[in-house]
Amino acid sequence: MARLAHKIVGTGPDLVLLHGWGLNSGVWSSLLPQLSRYFRVTLIDLPGHGESRMQPLTDLDKLVDQVLE
């Protein structure tokens, strides 16, 4: 499986933001300046969204492992 596109901004405790269905990590752009002042924010584009290419979803556990990377 291909790696998921992601972006890391800021410093501090880790905060991972996942977008909802039909969106991409850009949905968080208005909150990112404030959050990145206090957190190391990781934005993830799920498969087929934003900059992550489409992948067949045959195993939910594999998708979870990709997000955990």
N, C-alpha and C positions, 0 to 999 in steps of 0.2 A: 504494500500500500504506500502511496505517496504521502509525504509529510504535509500537514495542514499549514496553510499560510498563517503567519502570526506576526504580531508587532508588540514590542515591549517598550514601555515608556515610564519614566519616573524612577523614584527610589523609595525604599521603605518596605513594609510588609507586602507580601504578594497578594494580588487581587486579580482573579481571572474573570473576564467578561465574555459570555457566550450570547450571540444574537438569537433571536427567535426565527421561526419559519418564514421564508421568503425575504429575509433581510441579509445583511452582512455586518462586519465589525464597524462599518461606518456609522451605524445607528448610535454608537457611543460617542461620536465626535464632539458633541456639545458638552458632555460631562468630562471628557478626557483632561482638559487643562486643570480642572479643580482636583480630580482624583489623583492625577500624577504628582501633585504637590505633596501628597501624604502616602502614596502607595506606589509600588512597582506594578504597573498595570499590564497584564497580558491580554491582548485582543486576539481572538481566534476566529478565522473564517472556516465554518464547517464545510464539508465536501459539497461542491457544486455552487458555492456562494462566494461572493467577493473574489479573492485571488486564489482560492483553493479549487483545483479542478474536480470535476464530477468523478465519483468513484461508485461502483456498485456497493450497495449496503447489504452485504450478505451475513455479516456477523457484528452485532452490536458491541460485543466485548472488544473487537479489534478497533472500532471507532473510539471507544472509551480509552483504550491504550494510546491512540493517537493524540487525544486531547490531553492525557496525562503527561505526554512527552513534553 
